[in-house]
Amino acid sequence: MVVTFVEKEGKMVRRAVFPLLAVALLAACDAAKDPNNIKKSGCTPLDYGNGVYYFPCIEANFANALSTFLKNFPMMEVSAMTGNGNGSYGHNMGYFVVVRKSK
């Protein structure tokens, strides 16, 4: 950590700054980036029937869960999907996915 001092309202204030390397290392620690970690993510799709599933996860966890789902059911393909927003634009809590048999 690098400590810097900046002037704010006429006073010198101490501010901690993380070097870019530290930020890059923290970003690389995302366990969801490894598809083998899907069992650890807790993202089990809920089956609504008729090919409709809800995946209660987002970002890399969703990608891993969907990839694993399609690997386990190779005769299926995604027909449509949409995010389940929490009321704020662009903030999803999970995804609804509709699948059908591959042609």
N, C-alpha and C positions, 0 to 999 in steps of 0.2 A: 504494500500500500504506500502510496506517495501522499504526503501531506503538503498542502499548499495554503497560503494565506491570501485572502481576497478582501478588498475593502467593501463594506456594506454599510450604508447609512453612516459613513464617517468612522466606522470601527473596523479593525482588522479581525476577520473571522477565519477560523481554521476550517479547512475543507479537505476531506479525504478523497483522493482520486485513485481509482483502480487502473493500472496499466492495461493496455489493449490485450496483452498476452493473458492476463488473468481472466478477462471477459471471454476470450476465445477458449480457454481451458474449461471454464464453467459451462459454456455452450456445448462443448464436446462431451460433457458428462451426462447428457440426456439419455437415460436408459431406454426410452421409447424408440430411439433411432435404430436399435437392434431388433429385427423381427423375432429373434429367439426369446425376447423378453415379454412377448405378448401375454404369456400365462401370468406374469407378474403384474401386468397393468390393470387387471380386474375389469377388462372391457369384454363382457360376454353379451353377444347380441340377444335381444328379446324377440321371440318369434310371435308376430301378430296373426300369422296364418296367411294363406293366399300369396305367399312370396313377399310379404312385408315384414321387414326387420327394423329394429331400433338399436343402434350402437350408442351406448351411453358414454362416449369418450370423444376427444377431439385431437386434432393435430396428428403427430406421429403415432400416438396410440390408436387412433381411428384407422390410419393407413395400415398399421400392422394387423389390426383386428380384421379389417376387410380383406386384406391379402390372405390371411390365414383361413378365413371363411371360404374364399373362392378356391383356395388350395384344397380344402376339405370337401368341397362340392364342385368338382371340375365341370360337371354338366350344367352348371348355372352361370348366368352372366347378369351384370347389373343393367337394369332397364332404366331406372331413375333414382335420384337421391336428392335430399334436401336437408339443410341444417335445421335444428330445433333451437331457435333463438331464445334467449332469456329476457327479451324485451328491449335489449339494446342492439342497435344495428351493428352487425358484424360480430356479435358475441354468441357463439353457439355452445350448447351444452352437450350436444350429441348429434347424430344423423339418422334420419329415416332412409332406408335403402329398400328399393323394390327390385327383386330378382326374378328371372324367368329362365326356362330351360334354353340352353344354347341351341342354335339352329345348325 
